[in-house]
Amino acid sequence: MFTESLTSRWLPATQWERNQWAVTISAALIFAGFTLVMPFLPLYIQMLGVTSPSQVALWAGVVLGISPLLASAVGPLWGRLADRVGLKIMALRITAALFLIWFLTGFSTSIYELFFLRALLGLLGGFNTFSIALVTQLAPKEKAGRLIGTLQATQIFSAAIGPFLGRFLAGWIGIRKTFFITSTLCLLSLLLFLLLYRDRPAGDAPLSKSGVSREHHSFRALLGLPNIFLIACLLFLITAIDRAFAPVIPLFVARLLESTQDVARVAGIIISLAAFAESFAAWYSGRKLVRTAPGRFLLWRLVSGCVVCTVLVLSGSVLQLLSLRVLLALLAGGTLTVAYTVATRVIPATDRAASFGMLSSFAMLGGAAGPMLGGLLASLDIRLVFAVDALLYGLLAGLICRKLGRMGKDGGIPTRGSTSRPDNRMDLPLP
């Protein structure tokens, strides 16, 4: 009786809103927990006996890269399983795995144990690949953009404040114990999913015209959905563009300032402010999509990104770099939110987790390719990074103008010369 009274008083009345609470709060906890410890991983590697600076750098790159690499590979497969057994079970599996792995990481005694646990994190974790499928499962179609925007804003914001909290915790309780804090945050996420989240009832499974539950489709068939391959390429390139800035900002600032401490401080400020601006852009984009045609909105943001990156090539002071980087985050940020929202309108409910797992894999691969591309271009000329980013934004804008420029508000694309209302792409059959 007390539990029912507490539920009715403090929780939303509809289940899709409770699901949103569970997923969004869990995303805040998990992403903050990840970034609590990530900045100190090289120091932890030294604690495990790796003393050579070159070896520390090598192992840090391997340990940091193995998890997203494996997660991008197995994410679609876990998604396929989630479509068959239920998203809640998969969410419980992920959060339980995160809790145990981060807890055991705090007891690592060698670099090989750390590498093994980070590999397990990629194979068994992958919350990011499921988060959009989880938050939109029961939600009304018209709410998808707002939910995705809020979720991504929460993820970006939490990832931005995590390093600040981690710096405080590492100095207070030590680096090793900080892993236990991250583990505890993942345990809280597990409890949230256990208590709040509900799957679509089995009797509500989407039916075909024959009245039989529709079968699951291959990944090749999913890529054949209207505009899905274009969205996948968009996710890869936009994430690569964003991540390409990571190695470039400190190097660019170092050319303008002499003090190493000033370089670190200013670069940190630029990166953090850009993250907060991108978080706001994701939140704003999700709400704007309720009343704006996504194709035009997406095109406008890509063109804005092209213009700002072009101006960045000409920047010559720290203030200009700061202003333009934040402006880029505000104008071009939220692009991923728009892309995922468009995808919700064509992805069949029977393949929700597999489809979003596949799309998230493209985004994660872009996240891995971006820093490498940025580093390679910066080795030739730092400003070349901004020029190539501007070119990529321009190419994407051209593609969107051609493919999605006539997209209606509901996600359909009318044919040229048609005056009828666009078809709802959510109801189109798979090819």
C-alpha positions as CSV (number, residue, x, y, z in Angstrom):
1,M,0.0,0.0,0.0
2,F,2.8,2.4,0.9
3,T,4.6,1.5,-2.3
4,E,1.6,2.1,-4.4
5,S,0.9,5.5,-2.7
6,L,4.5,6.5,-3.2
7,T,4.4,5.5,-6.8
8,S,1.2,7.4,-7.6
9,R,2.5,10.5,-5.8
10,W,6.1,10.8,-7.0
11,L,6.3,8.9,-10.4
12,P,4.7,9.8,-13.7
13,A,1.3,8.2,-14.4
14,T,2.3,6.7,-17.8
15,Q,4.7,3.8,-18.2
16,W,6.6,5.4,-21.1
17,E,7.4,8.4,-18.8
18,R,8.6,6.0,-16.1
19,N,10.8,4.3,-18.7
20,Q,12.2,7.7,-19.6
21,W,13.1,8.4,-16.0
22,A,14.8,5.1,-15.6
23,V,16.8,5.4,-18.9
24,T,17.7,9.1,-18.5
25,I,18.8,8.9,-14.9
26,S,20.7,5.8,-15.6
27,A,22.5,7.5,-18.5
28,A,23.5,10.3,-16.2
29,L,24.9,7.9,-13.6
30,I,26.7,5.6,-16.1
31,F,28.3,8.4,-18.2
32,A,29.3,10.4,-15.1
33,G,30.8,7.2,-13.7
34,F,32.7,6.4,-16.8
35,T,34.3,9.8,-17.0
36,L,35.1,9.9,-13.2
37,V,37.9,7.4,-13.9
38,M,38.8,7.8,-17.6
39,P,41.1,10.9,-17.2
40,F,43.2,9.0,-14.6
41,L,43.5,5.7,-16.5
42,P,47.1,6.5,-17.5
43,L,48.0,7.1,-13.9
44,Y,46.3,3.8,-12.9
45,I,48.4,2.0,-15.6
46,Q,51.5,3.4,-13.9
47,M,50.2,2.1,-10.5
48,L,50.0,-1.4,-12.1
49,G,53.7,-1.4,-12.9
50,V,54.1,0.2,-16.3
51,T,56.8,2.8,-15.9
52,S,58.1,3.7,-19.3
53,P,56.2,6.8,-20.6
54,S,56.0,5.4,-24.1
55,Q,54.6,2.1,-22.8
56,V,52.1,4.0,-20.6
57,A,50.9,6.0,-23.6
58,L,50.7,2.8,-25.7
59,W,48.7,0.8,-23.1
60,A,46.4,3.8,-22.4
61,G,45.5,3.9,-26.1
62,V,44.9,0.2,-26.2
63,V,42.9,0.0,-23.0
64,L,40.8,3.0,-23.8
65,G,40.1,1.9,-27.4
66,I,39.3,-1.8,-26.8
67,S,35.9,-1.2,-25.2
68,P,34.3,1.0,-27.8
69,L,35.8,-1.2,-30.6
70,L,34.3,-4.4,-29.2
71,A,31.0,-2.7,-28.2
72,S,30.6,-1.4,-31.8
73,A,31.1,-5.0,-33.1
74,V,28.8,-6.8,-30.8
75,G,26.2,-4.1,-30.2
76,P,24.0,-5.1,-33.1
77,L,24.1,-8.8,-32.1
78,W,23.1,-8.0,-28.5
79,G,20.3,-5.8,-30.0
80,R,19.1,-8.7,-32.1
81,L,18.9,-10.8,-28.9
82,A,17.1,-7.9,-27.1
83,D,14.4,-7.8,-29.7
84,R,13.7,-11.5,-29.0
85,V,13.9,-11.6,-25.2
86,G,13.0,-8.1,-24.2
87,L,14.8,-4.8,-23.7
88,K,14.4,-4.8,-19.9
89,I,16.3,-8.1,-19.5
90,M,19.1,-6.7,-21.7
91,A,19.2,-3.5,-19.6
92,L,19.5,-5.5,-16.4
93,R,22.3,-7.6,-18.0
94,I,24.2,-4.5,-19.1
95,T,24.0,-2.6,-15.8
96,A,24.8,-5.8,-13.8
97,A,27.9,-6.3,-16.0
98,L,29.0,-2.7,-15.6
99,F,28.6,-2.9,-11.8
100,L,30.7,-6.1,-11.6
101,I,33.4,-5.1,-14.1
102,W,34.0,-1.6,-12.6
103,F,34.1,-3.2,-9.1
104,L,36.7,-5.8,-10.2
105,T,38.7,-3.1,-12.0
106,G,39.4,-1.5,-8.6
107,F,41.2,-4.7,-7.6
108,S,43.4,-5.0,-10.8
109,T,46.9,-6.0,-10.0
110,S,48.4,-6.0,-13.6
111,I,48.0,-4.3,-16.9
112,Y,46.8,-7.5,-18.4
113,E,44.0,-7.8,-15.9
114,L,43.0,-4.3,-16.7
115,F,43.0,-5.0,-20.4
116,F,40.9,-8.1,-19.9
117,L,38.3,-6.2,-17.8
118,R,38.1,-3.4,-20.4
119,A,37.6,-6.0,-23.1
120,L,34.8,-7.5,-21.1
121,L,33.3,-4.1,-20.6
122,G,33.1,-3.7,-24.4
123,L,31.7,-7.2,-24.9
124,L,29.1,-7.2,-22.1
125,G,28.4,-3.5,-21.6
126,G,27.4,-1.2,-24.4
127,F,24.7,0.8,-22.7
128,N,25.0,3.6,-25.3
129,T,24.0,1.2,-28.1
130,F,20.7,0.4,-26.3
131,S,19.8,3.7,-24.7
132,I,17.8,5.1,-27.6
133,A,15.9,1.9,-28.1
134,L,15.1,1.8,-24.4
135,V,13.9,5.3,-24.0
136,T,11.6,5.2,-27.1
137,Q,10.2,1.7,-26.7
138,L,6.7,2.7,-25.3
139,A,6.8,6.4,-26.1
140,P,4.4,8.0,-28.5
141,K,6.0,8.6,-31.9
142,E,5.6,12.4,-31.7
143,K,7.6,12.4,-28.4
144,A,10.6,10.5,-29.8
145,G,12.6,13.7,-30.7
146,R,12.2,15.2,-27.3
147,L,13.1,12.0,-25.5
148,I,16.2,11.4,-27.6
149,G,17.3,15.0,-27.2
150,T,16.9,14.9,-23.5
151,L,18.8,11.6,-23.3
152,Q,21.7,12.8,-25.4
153,A,21.9,16.1,-23.5
154,T,22.0,14.2,-20.3
155,Q,24.8,11.9,-21.6
156,I,26.9,14.8,-22.9
157,F,26.4,16.9,-19.7
158,S,27.2,14.0,-17.4
159,A,30.4,13.2,-19.4
160,A,31.4,16.9,-19.2
161,I,31.1,17.1,-15.4
162,G,32.5,13.7,-14.7
163,P,36.2,14.6,-15.0
164,F,35.7,17.5,-12.5
165,L,34.2,15.3,-9.9
166,G,36.7,12.6,-10.6
167,R,39.6,15.0,-10.0
168,F,38.2,15.7,-6.6
169,L,37.4,12.1,-5.7
170,A,40.9,10.9,-6.9
171,G,42.6,13.4,-4.6
172,W,40.3,12.6,-1.7
173,I,39.9,8.7,-1.7
174,G,42.5,7.7,-4.3
175,I,42.3,6.5,-7.9
176,R,41.6,2.9,-7.1
177,K,38.6,3.6,-4.8
178,T,37.2,5.9,-7.5
179,F,36.4,2.7,-9.5
180,F,34.2,1.6,-6.6
181,I,32.2,4.9,-6.9
182,T,31.6,4.2,-10.6
183,S,30.6,0.7,-9.7
184,T,28.1,2.0,-7.2
185,L,26.5,4.4,-9.7
186,C,26.1,1.4,-12.1
187,L,24.4,-0.5,-9.3
188,L,21.9,2.4,-8.8
189,S,21.2,2.2,-12.6
190,L,20.5,-1.6,-12.2
191,L,18.0,-0.8,-9.4
192,L,16.3,1.9,-11.5
193,F,15.7,-0.5,-14.4
194,L,14.5,-3.2,-12.0
195,L,12.0,-1.0,-10.3
196,L,10.8,1.4,-12.9
197,Y,11.3,0.0,-16.4
198,R,8.7,-2.1,-18.2
199,D,8.8,-3.8,-21.6
200,R,6.0,-3.7,-24.2
201,P,3.5,-6.3,-23.1
202,A,3.8,-9.5,-25.2
203,G,0.2,-9.1,-26.4
204,D,1.0,-5.7,-27.9
205,A,3.6,-7.0,-30.3
206,P,3.1,-5.3,-33.7
207,L,1.2,-7.5,-36.1
208,S,1.3,-7.9,-39.8
209,K,-1.8,-7.8,-42.1
210,S,-2.2,-11.5,-41.6
211,G,-2.5,-11.0,-37.8
212,V,0.8,-12.8,-37.1
213,S,3.7,-11.1,-35.3
214,R,6.2,-9.8,-37.8
215,E,9.4,-11.6,-38.2
216,H,12.8,-10.1,-37.5
217,H,14.8,-8.8,-40.4
218,S,18.4,-9.1,-41.4
219,F,20.8,-6.2,-40.9
220,R,21.1,-5.9,-44.6
221,A,17.3,-5.4,-44.8
222,L,17.4,-2.9,-42.0
223,L,20.1,-0.9,-43.9
224,G,17.7,-1.0,-46.9
225,L,15.1,1.0,-45.0
226,P,14.4,4.5,-46.4
227,N,17.4,6.7,-45.6
228,I,18.8,4.4,-42.9
229,F,22.1,3.9,-44.7
230,L,22.4,7.7,-45.2
231,I,21.7,8.1,-41.5
232,A,24.3,5.5,-40.6
233,C,26.9,7.4,-42.7
234,L,25.8,10.7,-41.1
235,L,26.3,9.3,-37.6
236,F,29.7,8.0,-38.5
237,L,30.9,11.3,-40.1
238,I,29.4,13.7,-37.6
239,T,30.9,11.8,-34.6
240,A,34.2,11.6,-36.4
241,I,34.2,15.4,-37.0
242,D,33.3,16.0,-33.3
243,R,36.0,13.7,-32.0
244,A,38.6,15.0,-34.4
245,F,38.7,18.2,-32.3
246,A,40.0,16.3,-29.2
247,P,43.7,16.1,-30.1
248,V,43.6,19.4,-32.0
249,I,42.4,21.9,-29.4
250,P,45.4,21.5,-27.0
251,L,47.8,21.6,-29.9
252,F,46.2,24.8,-31.3
253,V,46.2,26.5,-27.9
254,A,49.9,25.5,-27.4
255,R,50.7,27.5,-30.5
256,L,49.1,30.6,-29.0
257,L,50.3,30.3,-25.4
258,E,53.7,29.6,-23.9
259,S,53.0,28.3,-20.4
260,T,52.2,24.5,-20.3
261,Q,49.8,25.1,-17.3
262,D,48.0,27.8,-19.2
263,V,47.6,25.5,-22.2
264,A,46.1,22.7,-20.2
265,R,43.8,25.1,-18.3
266,V,42.6,27.0,-21.5
267,A,42.2,23.8,-23.5
268,G,40.1,22.2,-20.7
269,I,37.9,25.3,-20.5
270,I,37.3,25.2,-24.3
271,I,36.5,21.5,-24.4
272,S,34.2,21.7,-21.3
273,L,32.3,24.8,-22.6
274,A,31.8,23.1,-26.0
275,A,30.5,20.0,-24.3
276,F,27.9,22.1,-22.3
277,A,26.9,23.9,-25.5
278,E,26.5,20.6,-27.3
279,S,24.4,19.3,-24.5
280,F,22.1,22.3,-24.7
281,A,21.9,21.9,-28.5
282,A,20.8,18.3,-28.2
283,W,18.1,19.2,-25.7
284,Y,16.9,22.1,-27.9
285,S,16.9,20.0,-31.1
286,G,14.8,17.3,-29.5
287,R,12.1,19.9,-28.6
288,K,12.4,21.8,-31.9
289,L,11.7,18.6,-33.9
290,V,8.1,18.5,-32.5
291,R,7.1,21.4,-34.8
292,T,9.9,21.5,-37.4
293,A,10.5,19.4,-40.5
294,P,13.6,17.3,-39.6
295,G,15.2,17.4,-43.1
296,R,15.3,21.2,-43.2
297,F,16.4,21.4,-39.5
298,L,19.2,18.9,-40.2
299,L,20.3,20.7,-43.4
300,W,20.5,24.1,-41.6
301,R,22.7,22.6,-38.8
302,L,25.1,21.0,-41.3
303,V,25.4,24.2,-43.3
304,S,26.1,26.1,-40.1
305,G,28.8,23.6,-39.2
306,C,30.4,24.1,-42.6
307,V,30.4,27.9,-42.2
308,V,31.8,27.9,-38.7
309,C,34.6,25.3,-39.5
310,T,35.5,27.5,-42.5
311,V,35.9,30.5,-40.2
312,L,37.8,28.4,-37.7
313,V,40.5,27.9,-40.3
314,L,41.2,31.7,-40.1
315,S,41.1,32.0,-36.3
316,G,44.2,33.4,-34.7
317,S,43.6,33.9,-31.0
318,V,42.4,31.9,-28.0
319,L,39.2,34.0,-27.7
320,Q,38.4,33.4,-31.4
321,L,39.0,29.7,-31.0
322,L,36.8,29.5,-27.8
323,S,34.0,31.5,-29.4
324,L,33.9,29.6,-32.6
325,R,34.2,26.2,-31.0
326,V,31.2,26.9,-28.7
327,L,29.3,28.4,-31.6
328,L,30.0,25.3,-33.6
329,A,28.6,23.2,-30.7
330,L,25.5,25.3,-30.5
331,L,24.8,25.4,-34.2
332,A,25.9,22.0,-35.4
333,G,25.3,20.2,-32.1
334,G,22.1,18.2,-31.9
335,T,22.7,16.7,-35.4
336,L,22.8,13.2,-33.9
337,T,19.5,13.8,-32.1
338,V,17.9,14.7,-35.4
339,A,19.4,11.7,-37.2
340,Y,18.2,9.3,-34.5
341,T,14.8,10.9,-34.5
342,V,14.4,10.4,-38.2
343,A,15.5,6.8,-37.8
344,T,12.7,6.2,-35.2
345,R,10.2,6.9,-37.9
346,V,11.3,4.1,-40.2
347,I,12.6,1.5,-37.9
348,P,10.0,-1.4,-37.2
349,A,9.2,-2.1,-33.6
350,T,10.2,-5.7,-34.0
351,D,13.8,-4.7,-34.8
352,R,14.1,-1.6,-32.5
353,A,17.2,-2.7,-30.5
354,A,19.0,-4.3,-33.4
355,S,18.5,-1.2,-35.6
356,F,19.7,1.2,-33.0
357,G,22.5,-1.1,-32.0
358,M,23.6,-1.1,-35.6
359,L,23.3,2.7,-35.9
360,S,25.1,3.3,-32.6
361,S,27.9,1.1,-33.9
362,F,28.5,3.4,-36.8
363,A,28.6,6.3,-34.4
364,M,31.1,4.5,-32.1
365,L,33.3,3.7,-35.1
366,G,33.2,7.4,-36.0
367,G,34.3,8.1,-32.4
368,A,37.3,5.9,-32.8
369,A,38.2,7.2,-36.3
370,G,37.8,10.9,-35.4
371,P,40.9,11.2,-33.1
372,M,43.0,9.3,-35.5
373,L,42.0,11.5,-38.4
374,G,42.5,14.6,-36.3
375,G,45.9,13.5,-35.2
376,L,46.9,12.6,-38.8
377,L,45.8,15.9,-40.2
378,A,47.3,17.9,-37.3
379,S,50.6,16.3,-38.0
380,L,50.5,18.0,-41.5
381,D,48.8,21.3,-40.5
382,I,46.5,22.0,-37.5
383,R,44.3,24.2,-39.6
384,L,43.8,21.4,-42.1
385,V,41.6,19.6,-39.5
386,F,39.1,22.5,-39.6
387,A,39.3,22.7,-43.4
388,V,38.5,19.0,-43.8
389,D,35.7,19.2,-41.2
390,A,34.2,22.1,-43.2
391,L,34.4,20.0,-46.3
392,L,32.7,17.0,-44.6
393,Y,29.9,19.2,-43.3
394,G,29.5,20.6,-46.8
395,L,29.3,17.2,-48.4
396,L,26.8,16.0,-45.8
397,A,24.7,19.1,-46.4
398,G,24.7,18.4,-50.1
399,L,23.5,14.8,-49.5
400,I,20.8,15.9,-47.1
401,C,19.7,18.6,-49.5
402,R,19.3,16.0,-52.2
403,K,17.8,13.2,-50.1
404,L,16.0,14.8,-47.2
405,G,15.5,18.4,-48.2
406,R,11.8,17.7,-48.9
407,M,11.2,15.7,-45.8
408,G,7.8,16.4,-44.2
409,K,7.3,16.9,-40.5
410,D,6.2,13.3,-40.0
411,G,9.4,12.0,-41.6
412,G,8.0,11.1,-45.0
413,I,9.5,12.2,-48.2
414,P,7.1,13.2,-51.0
415,T,8.0,12.7,-54.6
416,R,8.6,15.7,-56.7
417,G,5.5,17.3,-58.0
418,S,3.4,15.6,-55.4
419,T,1.0,17.8,-53.5
420,S,-0.3,15.2,-51.1
421,R,0.7,14.8,-47.6
422,P,3.9,12.7,-47.2
423,D,3.5,9.0,-46.2
424,N,4.4,8.0,-42.7
425,R,7.6,6.1,-43.1
426,M,7.0,4.2,-39.8
427,D,4.3,2.3,-41.7
428,L,6.3,1.4,-44.8
429,P,7.2,-2.3,-45.1
430,L,10.7,-3.5,-45.3
431,P,12.1,-4.0,-48.8
